[in-house]
Amino acid sequence: MSLVNNRIYVDGKLALNPTDLSQTKEETQRLGGMAWIGYLNPTREEIETVALEFGLNELAVEDTINGGQRAKFEHYDNVSYTVLWPAAYDHANEIVIFGEIHIFTGPDFVITFRRSPTPDLARVRERLEGEAPWLLAQGPHAVLYAILDEVVDEYGPVLDGMQSDIDEIEDQIFDGDATVARRIFKLTKEVFAFQRASRPISDILSEISMHFENKGVALRLQQRINDVKDHDRRVSDRTEGFRAILQEAFVVHNTLVNQKLNEEMKAMAEASMTQNDEVKKISAWGAIFFAPTFVASVYGMNFDKMPELHWYLGYPMALGVMVLLSAALFGIFRKKDWI
C-alpha cells in the first residue's frame, strides 16, 4: 500500500485519520472539512480506485498513470489538476534528479500522487498544521499553494549546487585542466533539463492566480501566490545566468585551448627550423670537407698512368685545388646563410 497520508481537517485543524478511502469521503462530507490524501509511487489500481471514489477526470487520471507529463495546470469542472517537477541536485555526479508530483484539488479534497521523495510533503503538512492553521482553513487551494511554494523553494539548493560546480569550472579553465570541456558540456545539459522542468512554473502560477481570483480565494492566499511568483522569477533569472556563464566558459576554454595549441605549434615550428638550420650546417661542412677528400682520394689510387703523377708541381697543385674548392664551397654556403 503506497498510501502515506490520509487526513481530514476542519477549520484548519486535524480532525480525523480515516482508515480507508470510503470513510475519508463520508467523514469529510459529514464534518464539512477537507481531506488530504497522499500516495508515494502508487500503482495503477490505486490511482484508479481513488479516481473512482472522488470522481476525477479520466484524462487527468490517464496522465497520472502514464507519468512523464510536462508541468502544467488544468481545470476540469470542479477539480483542478496540477503536475509539477520537483528537483534535487546530486553534487557528486553533477546531475539534477527530477521527481514528479500530480495534484488533484477539488471542493473538499486534495489528492497527491508522487513518484519521488521530493517534495517532502510531510514537511509541508507539518508546517501548515503547526505554523499556519489559518492557511489550512482556506481549504484545498491553500495546500496547492504550499506544495508549489515547497517545489520552488527546493529549486534554490539545486541552483546553489550548480553554482558551486560552475565556480569550480571557472577555476579549472584558468588552471588549464583538460577535463573541463566535458564538465561544461555535461553541466550545460543539466541546466537545460532544469530549465525545461522549471520554466512552466511561471505560467502555472499565473493560471492559478487567475483561478484563485475567479474562485474568490482569500486575499492573503492570493498574496502568497504572488510571493511564489517572485521566487520563481529569481529561479528563472539564475538559470538564464547559468546558461550565459556556461556558454562564455566554453568560449573562453576554446580560446585558451587554441592559444595553447598555437603556442605548441609555434614551438614545434621553431624547433623544426632550428633542426633544419643544424642540418644545413652539417651538410655544408660535409660538402666543404668532401672536396679535398675527393681530390686526395683520386690521387691516392696509385695507378701508374695518371696525369701529373710525376710532375714537379703536381703536389702543390693538388693542395691548391683542395683549398680553392673548399674556399669556393664555403663562400657559397656562407652567402646562402647555411653556415
Steps between C-alpha positions, in 0.01 A plus 500: 500500500654830391253716691719719723250765611126494562371780718194718543526863611222719635557875528871449444546241773550126479170330579536138395734234355264271304591136443374473141400723210125442525510611860708801400239620253205437734661666801620797297145568386358440846748727674500762227878489488781434253667167423873485424600169345854419388656211307866421435575285192136394456394205287256530213232328708545744788472801272189361333342421838553855625378643171179300518440592863546877448381532140828616346516586130595198292747694280685631803495155655649349185776763505571414862522128425728548199722761669762702314263794461623853457447737790152651460177620660161394364147536629226242443152597622553544874838322527839651419792288378861612552821329396832616643862390458684534831878474483804415708869534414752216517823694547722190483377408151407855393147405396153631578265231628139571407188379671139521393192588698136503385256703708121488485320776688122482533243693706582304816803284423865501394650182354869472419681228307879513524767299323794632702579591862502865399329722580483404866125528550529390862697819562237702314223339703678556832568863413137563415373318806742666741566846363213597273167345604329807359644399163369144526162648578497638144457143376654317202622822339729559798653153469560552128675829578715337773614220269584748224695709749693193615588394145624847404694534827673167433623638170725731702738227628512355148619834366746534789648162410533604136658827609763312698588285198511802271745668738719189486481500122618862486805407708569198279488709183782728613696212652507337157312185609437287190181343643315829535337484155318182596379657825375810319309292247351272766395785729352693208277200425388494864421873493288451187318206661438702817371788295253273319369385837484841668399730215130398493464598868461864396197423283359265763519769767330752272219258423458407865499867597216566255320186620526612863370843409202351312425269792509787749789351695611703803718797413773385742532176303507685167783713638689185591475381140651832390788437741563162337502681165785717627696191605436342163628809318824480698533133405444588135752786510769282662441220251536738206814637662645149528434437132680820405793429733546146368487621140764762576704241690497274196615788276778597742608138534518456122693825468753390762530154346556649153751745643688218669484294182634792297784545748585131478490510121718810504748327728500195273552721195788681670653167602460376143664814363785464747542138398499600132772758567711237672448260208604775258816569695590135520432454128700811408806402703469146369513632143798725580698215648392269219678711232861447623414142594385438143821642348717311747314177434548535122875550530525234760390220267868422409454428128818516292345692213352817659537868392739711702608192696871573440461875443713715726208741579239225526494490878467881548233504230296229676519687829398823326201334338392368838526843658326676209209252495455525876517881492252518211252270676544692823422826320189354333361358823584817689308706246198271539530539879548128550808560716 
